[in-house]
Amino acid sequence: MAEFPLEGSTFVALFCETFFYGTYSVLISCTLYLWSRKPSSSTTSLSLLIRIPTMLMFAISTINLVLTFIQDYRIFVVDRDRPNALGKNGNRYIVEKLSLDILNCILADLILTWRAWALFSRNSKILFAPLALICGSAFTGGMAMSEAE
């Protein structure tokens, strides 16, 4: 069975990332529209607690997609004659993208933990396991990023 070339998988990844970013853009647009239709009293601290992380996560996804385009442009246009341009582990765009992915995952996990806490009548016992796992994820991600640089 023939292997799928690394160059092809890079373009498939770019296509998938662009497709899901487009889906995310439609969802964010609908969310912004619904937020704009609410009365002005909806700018309470609870509303801001939801809106700020949501917009931050979208900004992180946007930066991640831009870095993907920059990385692929450099690999396939600028450094196309260099023999190991694609497999270079020290590529700073890869490290930046991974750190953004880790940050986005931790932020999403914190939002889900906050929502679970609210669903369980603000019982603090529900927070111990998820927060321990989030701290473990943050530590592991930080160690991976320090090793990658």
Disulfide bonds with the S-S distance in Angstrom:
none
